[in-house]
Each structure stands twice: as structure tokens, then as C-alpha cells.
């Protein structure tokens, strides 16, 4: 199933300025069931979360105080209830109510908006949790029918749509709140390009934040991948180390599938039979493929090309996720495909399986 926004409040630390020492204070009430249980503040700026503070609930109360080099977004985690929310540690005290199912908190304007978001998204995330449980239950009973799978997809689409709407509505209504900038950065990968363009046009202090600026760079890159845009060329080496400009392969009278992939990417390898089928069917009818690998090791890249029988042209700078071509087009996940027309303009994006075959049949008939 498609990925819902389930880990919405697992956050990346974001610094808003430089201060000598920033004090913070977190306190609140908790349910009796949490007495003796731990509550943590996690810095999740890196891949491995780091606990920066913790406390145990005693007599229905919790309290944490400390100092940081600067205000930041962190995760307040309650392992006993498998729950967490994002909070902004600044000089304004944060007061929590942990007596209900979803944490409620208040403090600065930033934390008030984060709490509002938590309350709105919680019931939608419950729907997503139920969907996953239903899927697991169906799998245990045996094979899931086509009709059942279509219904699961329909429910998933509805959940994702509701989640996106909550995110977008809050951002649009609060263009002067740092929490809106945080939500924008945390969710921009899940939002459609047209929606991101609208959010980038918002007027307010959000435009001055580092979060907004990072998303703006991403939007600028993804614009290059939109249908109708001319293909942006770049230089890159082939398997023998010889440098090429993509003008040699793209925009020369053929339809060309530019395929961003990697030897270590399971979904990429799973898609290759469809890509090979397209190549074998249409290579003599004005169709070609240019593979752009996000591999980091030449040996693995070349081995995959040979093992999979990929007989078209291949380029890579062997920089893995730092691949310059991937950055140029805002590629954050692979496989990522662009179908470029004979005139060098992008015709379609991310055509997979039968969708690729149908599109090629349409344009090369």
C-alpha cells in the first residue's frame, strides 16, 4: 500500500538562531496509568534519536528543565503508550495534559499550533492504524482478492487526502508561525507539485525561515521534472569513466526514458522486466533508455547492469544519494523516470508497468 503520513511527528531538529544558552521547561499532568513511566525528549536530527532529557511520571505529574544552545524542534515520546508529538523547546514553558489519548499542550504560539495540529491529525492517523490492522488480518486469512485490495487502496487514498488537507490548511492559515514552516518541510515530499507552488507563494514570515528556503530549493528542482519542461542536460561518466553530456542521448529525435535507479534498490530491480520489455518492443521504433545510477560503488553498478541484461546506455557519478543529476531534478526516491520526447521536452513522469507500455504504444503508433 502507499505510504500514509504515519510518522508525522518524528522530527528533524531545526535551529532558528544562535543563543548563548536557551532554557526550556516542560511540565504537566498525566493519567494514573503513566505513574512510574518514563517520558523522553529526543533530538532526532540524525538517523539515531538521542535522548536529551527524560523524567518519570510521579503522582500524575511530570517536569523537565534544561538548557540548549538554541531553540529547536524535538520529539516528546511516551514509550508506554507508543506515542510521540513534536514540541518546540524555547524559553516559553510548555504545559502538557497527558490524561487523554492524544497529548494536549500549550506554550508559545509555535507549540500551540503544533498541539492544534496533533489534535486534528490524531483521528486520521487512527484510521490509518485501523487500515493496517485490517490488511494484516486479511493476509492472515489467506490471499486477498482484487476487490478487497482495491477497497484497501481506496481507503488509503482517502486517509492520505485527509492528512494532506489538514497539513495544507494549517500552513495556509498560519504563514507567520514557525510551526507552519516546520510542517511544510516535514510534509513537502507528500504534497503535489501544484500545491507546493501555492504554498511557496504565501506571504508571511514563513518565507524567512530555513525550512521554507530548503523546500523552495526542492520545488525549484522538481519544476525541472514537470511535464512540458525542457530536459535539463548534465555531464556524467559512463561505465568506462568516459564523460558524456546527456545531449548525446536525449532530444535527438527519439523518445527517451531517463531512468534513475541503483543496484541496491529492490523496487528498481523489480521494475526492470517492464523496462526491458519496453526497450525490446520499441527500440527499433524510435525509443531508447538512459540509465542514471545512484550507486556508490562501480563494481555493484556494473554487475547489476550485466546481471540484469540492461543493454542501453548508462551513466553515474557514483555519489549515491549525493548524485548531482538526482539533485538537479529533486529526486528523493527511486525508481524515478522521465519520458522525454523527440524535441527534448518531458512527456511523462514515473510511468511504470503497463502504464509505460501504453504510453509508448500511444506515442509510437
Secondary structure, DSSP 4 states (H G I P E B T S, - for coil): -PPPS-STT----------S-EEEEEEEEE-GGGTT-EEEEEE-SSSS-EEEEEEE-BTTEEEEEEEESS-EEEEEEEGGGTEEEEEEESSS-EEEEESSSS-EEESSHHHHHHHHHHHHHHHHHHHHHHHHHHHHHHHHHSPPPHHHHHHHHHHHHHHHHHHHHHHHHHHHH-TT-HHHHHHHHHHGGGS-HHHHHHHHT--SGGGGSHHHHHHHHHHHHHHTTSTTSBPPP-EEE-TTS-EEEGGGTSSSSSEEEEEEE-TT-HHHHHHHHHHHHHHHHHTTTTEEEEEEE--S-HHHHHHHHHHHT--SEEEB-S-GGG-HHHHHTT--SSSEEEEE-TTSBEEEE---THHHHHHHHHH--
